[in-house]
Amino acid sequence: MRSVPSPVVVVTAAEYDQNAKSWYKRGATCGSFSSMSMAPPIVSFNIRHPSRFHNLVKKTQKFTINVLTEDQAHLSLHFAKRCEESEDQFADVPHMVDAEGNVLLDDMVAIILCTAHGFHTVGDHYLWLGNVAHAWHYKDAEPLLYWRRKYRSLGDETFIKAFEERTLPYEWWNHEAHLRMAWNYILEYGKEDAIPLVKTGIKNYNEKNKDKVRHTHGYHETITMFYLEIINHSIRQQECSKQTFEEFIDANKDLLDRQLPLKYYAENTLFSPEAKIKFVAPDKKPLPS
């Protein structure tokens, strides 16, 4: 299936909260959008269960398909991320909610308004069908497509695309993003072939954002190699080869600890000038084999 291109859309829905006097809005990135019928016009999308978005559409009985352009991978990544119930997914995303409660993202290739035709539970996903009420084609831009990747969720596909093209917002380039990047490359290419991709990728990304990176420590050879070794070891220990990154992190929460390298290194060793430019072996305990 990784050889079959599919469009990337963000499906949105909203319900008016009378108590808060505001719209409760949710969005979900989807790579399974398809046309099911021309007469009458019916479209479909799949979403994994359990899902808060599924529950919202069951209440509202309508949803909006926002078709992304090829330069909007960041939006695909944003709406593929896990978020808390109270988190406003749309706080920094240009959009509008019309009088009917349709959530329309700005600068889309196209927008399709749908009323619910029904849904079915198929394996580990819900298959939603929608009656097309209105559709607009806004701009002659290339759509964002998902293809030719293996062992990556849609969120990982768009994340890697944004990282490699250096369009990933710098505020998203946190510790967990570093882990996600390394995990993807190791799964795709194996550790040895992933090493130069990770090193070059970080350095290129840092160069693009040098006005921001200069206020931090920048690239660190020993820390980079340390996490590549630890992530590779954790991958080899896992029982399921088709884990998502979120499932991988849930099973290896210690990787989120920024102080993890200090369990293996003395502080003066890890942060020495030598360790920054070339790999230095741990001096407190050896790396797992």
Phi, psi and omega per residue, in radians:
M1 nan -0.352 3.124
R2 -1.197 -0.237 3.101
S3 -1.588 -0.009 -3.121
V4 -1.810 1.887 3.128
P5 -1.107 2.480 3.061
S6 -2.427 2.582 3.139
P7 -1.255 2.678 3.096
V8 -1.921 2.158 -3.139
V9 -2.238 2.802 2.950
V10 -1.960 2.086 3.116
V11 -1.636 2.276 -3.069
T12 -2.196 2.723 3.078
A13 -2.722 2.797 -3.122
A14 -2.655 2.610 3.053
E15 -2.315 2.356 -3.114
Y16 -1.387 2.215 3.130
D17 -1.649 1.883 -3.087
Q18 -1.131 -0.590 -3.131
N19 -1.230 -0.768 -3.124
A20 -1.486 -0.196 -3.097
K21 0.971 0.775 3.138
S22 -2.706 2.948 3.134
W23 -1.532 2.308 2.966
Y24 -1.593 2.004 -2.991
K25 -2.071 2.509 3.041
R26 -2.411 2.645 3.068
G27 -2.428 2.634 -3.138
A28 -2.503 2.295 3.057
T29 -1.318 2.422 -3.056
C30 -2.472 2.320 3.100
G31 -1.951 0.268 -3.087
S32 -2.061 0.344 3.139
F33 -1.145 2.400 -3.103
S34 -2.710 2.707 2.992
S35 -1.501 2.234 -3.117
M36 -1.779 -0.536 -3.073
S37 -2.691 2.496 3.082
M38 -1.650 -0.584 -3.104
A39 -2.417 1.719 0.001
P40 -1.353 2.818 -3.136
P41 -1.245 2.067 3.133
I42 -2.340 2.350 3.098
V43 -2.085 2.975 -3.133
S44 -2.515 2.771 2.957
F45 -2.655 2.744 3.111
N46 -1.944 2.570 3.046
I47 -2.514 2.415 -3.070
R48 -1.191 2.532 3.066
H49 -1.944 2.651 0.022
P50 -1.271 2.767 -3.065
S51 -2.669 2.250 3.045
R52 -1.202 -0.559 3.122
F53 -1.130 -0.743 3.085
H54 -0.999 -0.782 -3.133
N55 -1.102 -0.650 3.137
L56 -1.172 -0.757 -3.134
V57 -1.163 -0.569 3.064
K58 -1.049 -0.614 3.133
K59 -1.339 -0.814 -3.014
T60 -1.437 -0.473 -3.117
Q61 1.059 0.555 3.032
K62 -2.818 2.799 3.122
F63 -2.760 2.871 -3.128
T64 -2.124 2.325 3.060
I65 -1.700 2.074 3.091
N66 -1.879 1.957 -3.069
V67 -1.548 2.054 -3.032
L68 -1.399 2.667 3.023
T69 -1.556 2.900 -3.080
E70 -1.124 -0.334 3.128
D71 -1.724 0.279 -3.140
Q72 -1.986 0.581 3.097
A73 -1.047 -0.519 -3.138
H74 -1.113 -0.574 3.106
L75 -1.260 -0.676 3.079
S76 -1.060 -0.779 3.102
L77 -1.083 -0.781 -3.093
H78 -1.026 -0.821 -3.068
F79 -1.465 -0.048 3.030
A80 -1.617 -0.233 -3.110
K81 -1.288 2.600 2.986
R82 -1.184 2.535 3.086
C83 -2.537 2.730 3.135
E84 -1.314 2.772 -3.138
E85 -0.994 -0.659 -3.072
S86 -1.491 -0.129 -3.076
E87 -1.327 2.354 3.105
D88 -1.544 1.803 -3.121
Q89 -1.110 -0.397 -2.985
F90 -1.775 0.115 -3.044
A91 -0.972 -0.700 -3.092
D92 -2.002 0.332 -3.112
V93 -1.965 2.045 3.112
P94 -1.045 2.184 -3.093
H95 -2.885 3.071 3.009
M96 -2.512 2.694 3.013
V97 -2.025 2.103 -3.101
D98 -1.412 3.125 -3.052
A99 -1.099 -0.395 -3.126
E100 -1.584 -0.032 3.140
G101 1.530 0.315 3.055
N102 -1.485 2.277 -3.111
V103 -1.705 2.001 -3.052
L104 -1.965 2.084 3.087
L105 -1.410 2.611 -3.117
D106 -1.321 2.627 2.956
D107 1.048 0.716 3.094
M108 -1.496 2.800 2.964
V109 -1.141 -0.781 -3.132
A110 -2.718 2.782 3.057
I111 -2.332 2.364 -3.112
I112 -2.225 2.118 3.093
L113 -1.637 2.311 -3.064
C114 -2.308 2.561 2.900
T115 -1.801 2.614 -3.043
A116 -1.193 2.233 3.042
H117 -1.627 -0.463 3.133
G118 2.550 3.057 3.094
F119 -2.512 2.792 3.097
H120 -2.339 2.565 3.010
T121 -1.569 2.086 -3.107
V122 -2.221 1.862 -3.107
G123 1.055 -2.212 -3.118
D124 -1.696 0.328 -3.138
H125 -2.286 2.762 2.904
Y126 -1.700 2.324 3.036
L127 -1.788 1.953 3.138
W128 -1.725 2.409 3.031
L129 -1.996 2.432 -3.118
G130 -2.300 2.366 3.017
N131 -1.391 2.171 -3.125
V132 -1.290 2.061 3.123
A133 -1.632 -0.764 3.115
H134 -2.572 2.660 3.089
A135 -2.576 2.434 3.125
W136 -2.299 2.389 3.004
H137 -1.820 2.019 -2.963
Y138 -1.661 -0.685 -3.003
K139 -2.606 2.603 3.105
D140 -1.524 1.239 3.115
A141 -2.049 2.721 3.088
E142 -1.250 2.349 3.133
P143 -1.337 2.774 3.061
L144 -1.406 2.243 -3.109
L145 -2.074 2.715 3.105
Y146 -2.076 2.068 3.139
W147 -2.954 2.880 3.048
R148 0.964 0.635 2.996
R149 -2.242 2.633 3.087
K150 -2.200 2.633 3.115
Y151 0.981 0.600 3.090
R152 -2.290 2.331 2.977
S153 -1.236 2.962 3.115
L154 -1.035 -0.682 3.131
G155 -1.072 -0.685 3.118
D156 -1.203 -0.671 3.117
E157 -1.028 -0.867 -3.095
T158 -1.276 -0.527 3.077
F159 -1.098 -0.860 -3.139
I160 -1.104 -0.704 3.108
K161 -1.036 -0.810 -3.135
A162 -1.170 -0.653 3.121
F163 -1.146 -0.833 -3.092
E164 -1.171 -0.582 3.122
E165 -1.532 -0.017 3.101
R166 1.049 0.578 3.065
T167 -1.819 -0.018 3.104
L168 -1.124 2.161 3.137
P169 -0.969 2.371 -3.040
Y170 -1.083 -0.550 -3.139
E171 -1.162 -0.274 3.080
W172 -1.594 -0.144 -3.072
W173 -1.479 1.150 -3.095
N174 -1.766 -2.987 -3.087
H175 -1.070 -0.762 -3.126
E176 -1.120 -0.607 3.099
A177 -1.139 -0.668 3.063
H178 -1.043 -0.775 3.140
L179 -1.098 -0.772 -3.131
R180 -1.055 -0.758 -3.137
M181 -1.070 -0.867 -3.112
A182 -1.116 -0.727 3.130
W183 -1.035 -0.780 3.138
N184 -1.086 -0.828 -3.104
Y185 -1.148 -0.678 3.135
I186 -1.152 -0.748 3.112
L187 -1.100 -0.700 -3.069
E188 -1.284 -0.747 -2.953
Y189 -2.084 -0.161 -2.982
G190 1.490 2.767 -3.005
K191 -1.055 -0.845 -3.027
E192 -1.100 -0.748 3.127
D193 -1.321 -0.394 3.131
A194 -1.303 -0.516 -3.045
I195 -0.955 -0.939 -3.126
P196 -1.148 -0.527 3.112
L197 -1.171 -0.736 3.125
V198 -1.141 -0.841 -3.111
K199 -1.068 -0.876 -3.127
T200 -1.125 -0.712 -3.134
G201 -1.067 -0.802 3.137
I202 -1.112 -0.784 -3.110
K203 -1.131 -0.708 3.108
N204 -1.152 -0.737 3.121
Y205 -1.122 -0.737 3.118
N206 -1.096 -0.675 3.133
E207 -1.113 -0.699 3.119
K208 -1.122 -0.528 -3.087
N209 -1.994 0.604 -3.027
K210 -1.103 -0.439 3.109
D211 -1.201 -0.401 3.111
K212 -1.698 -0.678 -3.084
V213 -1.135 -0.532 -3.073
R214 -1.087 -0.305 3.103
H215 -1.518 -0.042 3.087
T216 -2.069 -2.897 -3.086
H217 -1.515 -0.215 3.128
G218 1.238 -2.786 -3.068
Y219 -1.190 2.401 3.138
H220 -2.302 1.971 -3.030
E221 -1.060 -0.829 -3.064
T222 -1.178 -0.751 3.123
I223 -1.126 -0.697 3.109
T224 -1.074 -0.859 -3.134
M225 -1.164 -0.619 3.099
F226 -1.011 -0.879 -3.098
Y227 -1.206 -0.575 3.064
L228 -1.080 -0.729 3.119
E229 -1.161 -0.785 -3.105
I230 -1.160 -0.754 3.133
I231 -1.132 -0.749 3.126
N232 -1.073 -0.739 3.101
H233 -1.080 -0.758 -3.121
S234 -1.145 -0.667 3.097
I235 -1.097 -0.746 -3.104
R236 -1.180 -0.402 -3.134
Q237 -1.478 -0.292 -3.059
Q238 -1.277 2.603 -3.106
E239 -1.482 -0.559 -3.079
C240 -1.855 2.139 -3.108
S241 -1.412 -0.096 -3.088
K242 -1.958 0.487 3.068
Q243 -1.122 2.574 2.929
T244 -1.391 2.931 3.099
F245 -1.095 -0.684 3.137
E246 -1.078 -0.712 3.098
E247 -1.184 -0.663 3.100
F248 -1.081 -0.795 -3.138
I249 -1.175 -0.683 3.104
D250 -1.031 -0.584 -3.134
A251 -1.491 -0.212 -3.094
N252 -2.390 0.992 -3.042
K253 -1.105 -0.370 3.132
D254 -1.089 -0.414 3.138
L255 -1.143 -0.399 -3.141
L256 -1.355 -0.197 -3.136
D257 -1.354 1.959 -3.129
R258 -1.113 -0.330 -3.131
Q259 -1.590 0.060 -3.095
L260 -0.961 -0.741 3.136
P261 -1.025 -0.479 -3.103
L262 -1.309 -0.118 2.992
K263 -1.379 -0.276 -3.117
Y264 -1.948 -0.406 -3.064
Y265 -2.173 2.514 2.894
A266 -1.214 2.557 -3.046
E267 -1.050 -0.727 -3.114
N268 -1.204 -0.425 3.064
T269 -1.310 -0.847 -3.071
L270 -1.105 -0.663 -3.052
F271 -1.801 0.423 3.067
S272 -1.373 2.718 3.084
P273 -0.993 -0.620 -3.128
E274 -1.132 -0.768 -3.097
A275 -1.165 -0.436 3.137
K276 -1.232 -0.575 -3.032
I277 -1.820 -0.291 3.068
K278 -2.589 2.720 -3.074
F279 -1.196 2.300 3.078
V280 -2.061 2.289 -3.112
A281 -1.196 2.626 3.124
P282 -1.021 2.536 3.134
D283 -2.038 0.050 3.086
K284 -1.848 -0.777 3.034
K285 -2.715 2.639 -3.052
P286 -1.268 2.743 3.048
L287 -1.167 2.590 3.122
P288 -1.122 2.540 -3.116
S289 -1.978 nan nan
